[in-house]
């Protein structure tokens, strides 16, 4: 069965297709990231992501929403996530999300090694998932996961990676006003905060561009064709059992 996608005119900040287009605007991207990070990004440079990251011909590929590095060479993959149907009935949805982040991080390192070949040259890398749904225990809006020693939690493993999960539905304790405003925006509340106004204006401009609408329609065509092929392969496997 083919998936029903939103009409172009109805896309919002939390739809990954529109999210990517909006985050390609540097001021919006920096403003959004700096609202949630413990450091301030001064400048960003985007990597080209026309092709999916893919380790081998038969491997599962990854198309990144926003793939960039900052002025001190930290690498970021920034994704808008949706709570997808479970890939396996016995796998918890949060576990599936965590393993998705793990896979993305591995693919980013693979791409970096293709350029350099030396493990020591791997840059600090952050994978950020924006989640417009309740996440984990619901007690905080931001969860940051560096690698730590189980026997000595004060000892951090120096691989310079972090997984950051941001939930718009969780508790907001300790967050800045801008962060709370952005989380409200993910939940559909539009305010006069300058960054929100800029996002809304940019989204209106994007939706008026016929070339962007046609690109979205092409994307939908390819997505449904891919899902149809995958459904066909699944049916063949089921018949063989």
N, C-alpha and C positions, 0 to 999 in steps of 0.2 A: 504493500500500500504506500502511495506517495505521500510525502509530508506536505501539509498545508503551510505555506509561508505567509508572512504578513505582507499586505500591499505596501508598495514603496512609500506612499504618503503617510503610512501609520508607523513607520520605523521610529524608534526612540534611542536615547543614549544607551540603553541596556540591551539593544539588539546588536550582536557582535559585528554585523556588516556596517551599520552606521557608526558604531563605536570606533572601528578602525579608521573610517573616513574622518571623523572628528579629531581623533588623536594624531592624525597626520599633520595637524596644525600645531606648530611648536608651542605657541603660548598656551593653548588649551592643554596640551600634553604635559608641559612643565607644571602648570598650575594644578592639574589633577594629581600628579605624582607627588609634588611637594606638600600637598595637604596631608599625605599619609606617611611620608618617609621621615626618618629621624635625622636626615641630612638634607641640605638644600642643593638641588640641581640648578646650575647656572646656565648650562648650554647642553643641547642634545644634538646628536647626529643619527639619522636613520640608516639602518642597513637595508639594502634592497631585498625584498622577499617575494618576488614574482613566482618563484618556484618553491615547492614545499621542501622543508628539511627532510632528507630521507637517506638513511645509512646505506641502503642497498636496493636493488631493483625490486625485490620481493618484500621489502620492509614496509612497515606502516609509516606513512609520511605525516608531517606536521605542518600545517599552514598557520603562521603566526599572525596574531592581530596587530601588535605593535612591537617592533624589534629595533632596538636602538642602543647607543652608548652615550655616556655623559662626558663631561670635560676631564674627568680623571679616569676614563676608560672602563668604568663599570658597565657591564652589559645588562640590559633589561629586556625581558619578554613580558608584555602586559596584555592580559586577556580578559575579556568579558565572558563570564561563564553562565550557562543555564543549567538548571537541575534536570539532567537528561534521564531518560528511561534507563533503568538498570541494564547493564550489558549482560549480567547473569543474575537470576532471581535471588541467589543466596549471598550476593555481594552487597554490602552496605553502600549507600550512595556517597557518603563522606569518604569511605575507603577508596571508592572508584575515583573521586575527585583528587584525593591525595596522590594516587598512583598516576593519574594524568599529569600532575605537576612534576612528579619524579621523572616521567618519560620526557616531558618537555626539557627539563634541565639536562638530561642525558643527551638529547638531540642538539642542544645548544653547544655543549662541550665537544660533541663530535664535529660540528661545523667549525668550531674554533681550531681544533687540532688539524683539520684539513688545510687551514691557512698556515699554521706554524709547524706542527709536528712535535713540539716539545711540551710536555706536561707542565713544566714550570712557567710556560708562557700563557697558561689559561688565566683569563681575567676574572676579577670578582664578578659574579653573575647572580642576578635577582630575577626570580619568576614571581610575578604578581597576578593573582586572580581576583577580579572584582565579581562579587557574587550577590545578585539581588534576591537572596533567599536566606533563611536562617541557617547558620553554619555551626557545626560542632556542638558545643554546650550552650551557645547563645549568650555567654556571659561577657563577651567583648566584641567590638567591631573589627579589630585588627588582630590577627594571629601571625606571629613571626617565628619561623622555625629554622634557626641555625642548627648545626650538628654539635651536640654536647656529649661529654663523657657521662655514662649512666652512674658510675661510682663517684664521680666528682663533677656535679653540675656546673661548677664554676670554671671548668676547663672546656673551652670551645675548640672544636676541631678546625684547624686553620686552612680549610679548603676554599674559603672566601665565597661560599654560596649561601643564599637565603631563599626560602619559600615564604611568600607573604600572601595571606588570604584576607580579603576585606569583605565584610558582610553588611549590607544595608538594613538588615532586619534584626541585628543583635543589639545588645546594650551599648550605650554611647559613652560610658564613663571615661573621663580623662581626655576626650577628643577636643581638638580645636573647633572653633565656630565654623571655619571653612570646611573642615572634614565633615562635620554634622550636616552642613548645607548640601554638600555633594551627595551624602548618603540619602538625605531627604529627596534630592533630585532623582536618584536612582529609584526611589519609591514613587515617583510621579509628581512631587511637589515642586513647583516652579517659584523661585524667589527672585528678588532684585539684586542678589549678590552679583558683582561684576563678572565673575567667571561663569556663572550660570547664564547670565545674559549673553555672554560671548558664545557659549555653546549653543544656545537657542538661535541666535542670529546666524551662526555658521551652519547649523542644521537646516534652517530655512533656505539659505543660499544653495546648499547642496541639493536639496529636494527640487529646486527650480531648474537644475541643470539636466537637460535631456540626456546628455551623454552618461551621466551618473545613473539615471533611471534605467537606461538601456543596459548598462553594465550590470546592474542588479538583476534585471530580467535574464540576462545571459547566465549569471551566477545561479539563479534558481533552476534554469534549464539543466545546467551541468550537475547540480546537486541532485535533482530528481532522477537524472539519468544514472548517476552513480549509485543512488539508493536502489534503483530498479535492478541494476546489475548485481548488487550485493544481495538483494532479495532472491534473484534467480540462482545465484551460487548457493545460497542457504537451502533453497528448495531441492536443488540437485543433491546436496549432501544428505538431506533428510530422506530422499528417496533411496539413496544407496544404503542407508542403515538397515 
